[in-house]
Amino acid sequence: MTNKILELKNITVGYEANRPILNDVNLDVYQNDFLGIIGPNGGGKTTLLKTMLGLIKPSTGDISFYKKDQSVSRLNIGYLPQINQIDRKFPISVFDVILSGLTPRRKFFTYFTNEQKQQAKDVANRMGLESLINRPIGNLSGGQLQRTLLGRAIVDNPDLLILDEPNSYVDKRFETNFYKTLEEINLNTAIIIVSHDVGTVISLVKNIACVNEGLHYHSGSNVSNEWLEQTYTSCPIEIVGHGDFPHRILEKHDGCKCCDNPLPD
Ligand SMILES: Nc1ncnc2c1ncn2[C@@H]1O[C@H](COP(=O)(O)OP(=O)(O)OP(=O)(O)O)[C@@H](O)[C@H]1O
């Protein structure tokens, strides 16, 4: 038994004909995996997620899904988007956002059963949102909104949870709790986390992939500075310890596509 749930084989994918963003990508994701995806800006991380979610179709290669080593046509995937993809003005409550992660029992008149409503309440409690359940999402802090959307992503007991830049919600007080919650979820669910915060990713995950036009896989999270430099290619990078989590330091350098936010001298 390999416990593989997702397999990408020789995937080449892009948005325009003959202009691939990712070339010949191979990746296996396992049940209970915690995979960190890092890489320079524009390297293709979001493109890889969209491919896994079936939102863009590869020009070559195969995507396969498995449950208990048997091939299946799809997986149940929960997705936590980046905060800039959320319309916070949309008039919807915490409870309704979490409930929307479930499929209504009737198609044309949206209808959730009492059991499903209880499921959404239980997840709200698990996320520490019981006192905010009727609050419109426009009136939540960044961390509360993140917990709400994490609740939506896990309410249907997904096989795989994908988190796109969870650090974009910026709520330092909740950060440690958030990572503890992820560890609990990981007991039953495979997780893929995409983040610019290489240090945090390395301290959390079981395996690492660096996406930079292709995909470089590292089994285990004890990556060396040399591996990081090789996989980021044009962008020198170093990991240093600082507080609870190591942080990423970029050496001073020019002409590199990932240097939109160089550190001050
Ligand atoms: N819809 C699109 N149409 C055409 N090109 C696109 C589209 N979306 C992304 N791209 C291009 O694909 C490349 C990879 O983008 P992608 O968003 O996957 O990178 P990323 O690694 O997620 O970047 P970042 O770290 O900045 O979020 C970039 O050059 C980008 O301009």
The ligand as an SDF file (V2000), in Angstrom:
LIG
                    3D

 31 33  0  0  0  0  0  0  0  0999 V2000
   -4.6210   33.7190  -16.5040 N   0  0  0  0  0  0  0  0  0  0  0  0
   -3.3480   33.8470  -16.9300 C   0  0  0  0  0  0  0  0  0  0  0  0
   -3.0930   34.0650  -18.2420 N   0  0  0  0  0  0  0  0  0  0  0  0
   -1.8290   34.1720  -18.7040 C   0  0  0  0  0  0  0  0  0  0  0  0
   -0.7280   34.1030  -17.9120 N   0  0  0  0  0  0  0  0  0  0  0  0
   -0.9210   33.8860  -16.5990 C   0  0  0  0  0  0  0  0  0  0  0  0
   -2.2370   33.7580  -16.0250 C   0  0  0  0  0  0  0  0  0  0  0  0
   -2.1180   33.5530  -14.6970 N   0  0  0  0  0  0  0  0  0  0  0  0
   -0.7900   33.5460  -14.4320 C   0  0  0  0  0  0  0  0  0  0  0  0
   -0.0720   33.7550  -15.5680 N   0  0  0  0  0  0  0  0  0  0  0  0
    1.3960   33.7990  -15.6710 C   0  0  0  0  0  0  0  0  0  0  0  0
    1.9230   32.5500  -15.2820 O   0  0  0  0  0  0  0  0  0  0  0  0
    3.1450   32.7030  -14.5800 C   0  0  0  0  0  0  0  0  0  0  0  0
    3.0590   31.9430  -13.2570 C   0  0  0  0  0  0  0  0  0  0  0  0
    2.0660   32.5900  -12.4520 O   0  0  0  0  0  0  0  0  0  0  0  0
    1.5870   31.9670  -11.0640 P   0  0  0  0  0  0  0  0  0  0  0  0
    0.5190   32.8700  -10.5340 O   0  0  0  0  0  0  0  0  0  0  0  0
    1.2900   30.5300  -11.2320 O   0  0  0  0  0  0  0  0  0  0  0  0
    2.9330   32.1130  -10.1960 O   0  0  0  0  0  0  0  0  0  0  0  0
    3.1340   32.0680   -8.6040 P   0  0  0  0  0  0  0  0  0  0  0  0
    4.3560   31.2460   -8.3770 O   0  0  0  0  0  0  0  0  0  0  0  0
    1.8720   31.6390   -7.9470 O   0  0  0  0  0  0  0  0  0  0  0  0
    3.4190   33.5940   -8.3210 O   0  0  0  0  0  0  0  0  0  0  0  0
    3.2450   34.4490   -6.9590 P   0  0  0  0  0  0  0  0  0  0  0  0
    4.2370   33.8910   -6.0030 O   0  0  0  0  0  0  0  0  0  0  0  0
    3.6040   35.8300   -7.4000 O   0  0  0  0  0  0  0  0  0  0  0  0
    1.8110   34.3090   -6.5020 O   0  0  0  0  0  0  0  0  0  0  0  0
    3.3880   34.2030  -14.4410 C   0  0  0  0  0  0  0  0  0  0  0  0
    4.3110   34.6040  -15.4140 O   0  0  0  0  0  0  0  0  0  0  0  0
    2.0050   34.7960  -14.7050 C   0  0  0  0  0  0  0  0  0  0  0  0
    2.1220   36.0780  -15.2850 O   0  0  0  0  0  0  0  0  0  0  0  0
  1  2  1  0
  2  3  1  0
  2  7  2  0
  3  4  2  0
  4  5  1  0
  5  6  2  0
  6  7  1  0
  6 10  1  0
  7  8  1  0
  8  9  2  0
  9 10  1  0
 10 11  1  0
 11 12  1  0
 11 30  1  0
 12 13  1  0
 13 14  1  0
 13 28  1  0
 14 15  1  0
 15 16  1  0
 16 17  2  0
 16 18  1  0
 16 19  1  0
 19 20  1  0
 20 21  2  0
 20 22  1  0
 20 23  1  0
 23 24  1  0
 24 25  2  0
 24 26  1  0
 24 27  1  0
 28 29  1  0
 28 30  1  0
 30 31  1  0
M  END
$$$$
